[in-house]
Amino acid sequence: MYQLTFRGRWLSINAAYNKHYQQRNKVKNEYKELFRPLLLQAQIPPLLAFRLHIEYNSRMDCDNLTAGSKVFYDLIREMKIIKEDNKHIYRGITIVPNLLLPHNTYQITILPVEETIS
């Protein structure tokens, strides 16, 4: 299990949808550069499969976090922590509010999964 903490403004689905595709790519790359040091610091070895669990405290509801979680997932692939991005490797995501966290804090847990699915 690898736990990372992001503090700051998360990329919301609303913000992502409201941008022109070229602006979306710029914002996506900006968030990748915010997430990259967290993944480097965690020193995550290559994973066969994993699940993401995100706990957060912000004004957003759970589904609004999906744009940022997608960027985070894409970066995991880009950094070669996983070799492919498909349902056999990325087994799922849970996103739950946690009011005990400081405001605008996101705890991202990467849970390695060993068993295979058919």
N, C-alpha and C positions, 0 to 999 in steps of 0.2 A: 504494500500500500504506500502510495506517495501522496503527500498532502502539500498543496501550494496555497498561498494566500495572496489574493489580488486586492489592492485597495485603490479605490478611485472610481471613475465613471465607467460603467460597463457598456458595451455596445448593445443597444436594444434593437429588437426587431423593427420597431417603429422608425428609429433613426436610420437603419439600414434601408428599409423600403422607401423612405422619402428622398433618397439620393439617386442621382443619375448613375448609371452603371460605372462610369469612369470615376466618379467621386466615391462610389462604394468600394472599388478596388483600392483607392488611396487610403480610405478609412480602414479597410481590412488589413492592409500592410502596416498601418500605424499600430493597430492592436496586436498584430503578430510581434512587432518589436517591443511592445509592452509585456507580452506573455513570454517571449523567448528567454529572458534572464531567469524567470521563475523555473522554467523547464531545465535550463542549464544547471542551475543551482541544485535542483533535485537529483541530478545525475541518474536519470532513469535509464536502465539498460533496455535493449530491444525487447519488446513484448510480443508474445504470440497472440494474445487477445486481452481485452480490458473492458471495463465499464467506467463511466464517469459519474461522480456524485458531487453535486454542487449545493452548498448551503450558503445563503446570502442574507444580507439585511440591507435593503434599499427600498425605494418607493415602488419599484417595478413588481409586477406579478410574474409568476414562474415562466409562463410561455414567452414573455418579453426578453428573457435571457438567451433564447435559442440562437440569435445571430452571433453573439459573443462566444457561445459554446461551440458553434460551427467553426469559427475562426480558430479557436483553441485546438479543436480536433484536426483541422487542416494543417496546423503548425506541427502537431505531433507526427503527422505523416511526412511533412516536409523535412523534419529533423531526423527522419529515419528511425524513430522509436518504434514505429510499426512499418511493415513492408508494403502493405496494401490498405486501402480503406474500403471495407465491405462489412456485411453483417456478421461474418464469421469472426472478424477481428474486433470490430466495435460492437460490443454486445448490448449496449444500452446506456441510458442516461437517466438520472433522477435529479430533479431540481426542487429544493425545498427551502422555504424561508426559515431563518433562525434569528429571532429577535434579540438573542443574547449577544450576537456579534455587533461590533461597532458599525455605525451607519456607513454604507458604501464599501462594505467588506464582503469578499467572496472567497469561501474556502472550497478549493477544487481538490477532490480526492480521485486519484487514478487507482483503480482496483484491478490488478492483474487477474486474469481468469485462465485457468489451466485446462478445464474440460472442453472437449470439442462438441460441436453441434452438427447435426446432419441436415 
